[in-house]
Structures are given as C-alpha cells and as structure tokens.
C-alpha cells in the first residue's frame, strides 16, 4: 500500500480568489476613503480659518504692538498682519498659514479687528469649496463672533 503524502500550502486557485477579493474591497472602499478625506480637509480648513481670525482678533484686543490686526484671505494662504490694512502693513509682523490646495475660498478677503474692542471692520462670510464640489462657509458678525459650521 502506498503512503498518502499530505502537502501543506495554498493552491493557485485559493491564492487568486484572495487577490480578487482584496481587489474588490479596495475598489469599493476607495470612494469612501476619498469622501472622508475631503470632509476632513473641509473641517480642518474651517477650523484653521476660524482660529486664525480669532488669533488676529485677540491680538487687536490685547493692543499687541499698539495696533489693529487683520487677516488677508487668499486661496491657499492666510496672513495675519499688523496695521489698518494689508497694503500698508508692517510686513515684519506677518504670520503666514497655508491651506489645502484642494479648497478654494471666496467671500471676504480682508478682515481687520479694532484695537481693544476686537470689532471687525466688515461682516460677512468666507465660502469654502472643495474640488469634489462640497461647500461650507464661516461667518463673522458685527460683534466679531466667528461662526464655524
């Protein structure tokens, strides 16, 4: 009688099935991952803009360097500046903050906060639009309260 030899391991068919199953899972999960990433970028950008506006407001309220402070808002970059406007600012005090390049900003482009009171020179909204079409906005009211959704 011959001995039965038992081999350990996987067959080629089993290996191909596992690879195919992993491929299907990757294809199904990729859009969900991209959606979560876009949502995260929008959330981080909203909070960052709110924090930067609040920082400039606090500097004005503290009368830091005996001046008003403001924020210049452009796509991809926010600049906290010292002075009554961005053009005539003291550039040595600039603080630059980069934003995600997948998000476009519109609406307010410059907000300046009054010394001591922190009241903004303008009220309105900053609109955010992600490259995938998502939209959100922050608003600043007449008392300087920044509303982040």
C-alpha positions in Angstrom: 0.0 0.0 0.0 1.2 3.4 -0.9 1.6 6.2 1.5 -0.6 9.2 1.1 1.5 12.3 1.1 -0.2 15.4 2.6 1.2 18.7 1.4 0.7 22.0 3.3 0.1 25.2 1.5 -2.4 27.1 -0.8 -3.5 26.2 -4.2 -3.2 28.7 -7.1 -7.0 28.9 -7.2 -7.2 29.8 -3.5 -4.5 32.5 -3.9 -6.2 34.0 -7.0 -9.5 34.2 -5.1 -7.9 36.0 -2.2 -6.2 38.5 -4.5 -9.5 39.1 -6.4 -11.4 39.6 -3.1 -8.8 42.1 -1.9 -9.1 44.0 -5.2 -12.9 44.2 -5.0 -12.6 45.5 -1.4 -10.1 48.1 -2.5 -12.3 49.3 -5.4 -15.3 49.5 -3.1 -13.5 51.3 -0.3 -11.6 53.9 -2.3 -14.5 56.3 -3.0 -15.4 56.1 0.7 -11.9 57.0 1.7 -11.7 59.9 -0.7 -15.0 61.2 0.6 -13.8 61.0 4.2 -10.6 62.7 3.2 -12.4 65.6 1.5 -14.7 66.0 4.5 -11.7 66.1 6.8 -9.9 68.7 4.7 -13.1 70.9 4.8 -13.4 70.6 8.5 -9.7 71.3 9.2 -9.7 74.3 6.9 -12.8 75.7 8.5 -11.3 75.4 12.0 -8.0 76.8 10.9 -9.6 79.9 9.3 -11.6 80.4 12.5 -8.6 80.0 14.7 -6.5 82.5 12.6 -9.3 85.1 12.6 -9.7 84.6 16.4 -5.9 85.0 16.8 -5.9 88.3 14.9 -8.9 89.4 17.0 -7.1 88.6 20.3 -4.0 90.5 19.2 -6.2 93.5 18.5 -8.0 93.2 21.8 -4.7 93.0 23.6 -3.5 96.0 21.6 -0.4 94.0 20.7 2.3 96.4 19.3 -0.2 99.2 19.8 -2.0 98.4 16.6 -5.0 96.8 15.0 -4.5 93.4 13.4 -6.2 91.8 10.5 -6.3 88.7 8.2 -5.7 88.7 4.5 -7.6 85.8 2.9 -6.4 84.3 -0.4 -6.7 80.9 -1.9 -4.2 78.6 -0.2 -2.9 81.2 2.2 -4.0 83.3 5.2 -1.8 86.1 6.5 -2.2 87.7 9.9 -0.9 91.2 9.6 -0.3 94.3 11.8 -1.9 97.5 10.6 -5.0 99.2 9.5 -4.9 97.5 6.0 -3.0 94.8 4.2 -1.3 97.1 1.7 0.2 99.4 4.3 1.0 96.7 6.9 4.3 96.2 8.7 5.5 93.0 6.9 7.9 92.1 9.7 4.9 91.0 11.8 3.3 88.8 9.1 2.2 85.3 10.1 1.6 83.1 7.1 -0.6 80.0 7.2 -1.0 77.5 4.3 -4.3 75.8 3.5 -5.1 72.7 1.5 -4.8 73.4 -2.3 -8.0 71.4 -2.9 -10.1 74.1 -1.3 -11.0 77.4 -3.0 -12.0 80.4 -0.9 -14.4 83.2 -1.8 -16.2 85.9 0.0 -14.4 88.1 2.5 -10.8 88.8 1.5 -9.6 91.0 4.3 -10.9 91.4 7.9 -9.4 93.9 10.3 -10.2 94.0 14.0 -10.3 97.2 16.0 -7.9 97.6 18.9 -9.3 96.9 22.3 -12.9 96.0 21.2 -12.0 93.4 18.6 -14.9 94.5 16.4 -14.3 93.6 12.8 -14.3 96.3 10.1 -16.6 94.1 7.9 -19.2 91.4 8.4 -19.9 88.6 6.0 -18.9 85.1 5.1 -15.9 83.1 3.8 -17.1 80.4 1.5 -15.1 77.2 1.1 -15.5 74.9 -1.9 -13.7 71.6 -2.2 -12.5 70.3 -5.6 -15.1 67.5 -5.2 -18.0 70.0 -5.0 -18.5 70.1 -1.2 -19.3 73.6 0.1 -19.2 75.2 3.5 -18.9 78.7 4.9 -17.8 80.6 8.0 -19.4 83.9 9.0 -18.3 86.8 11.1 -20.9 89.0 12.7 -20.8 92.7 13.8 -19.6 91.7 17.3 -16.7 89.7 15.9 -18.2 86.3 16.7 -16.9 83.8 14.2 -19.5 81.1 13.4 -17.9 77.8 12.2 -20.3 75.2 11.0 
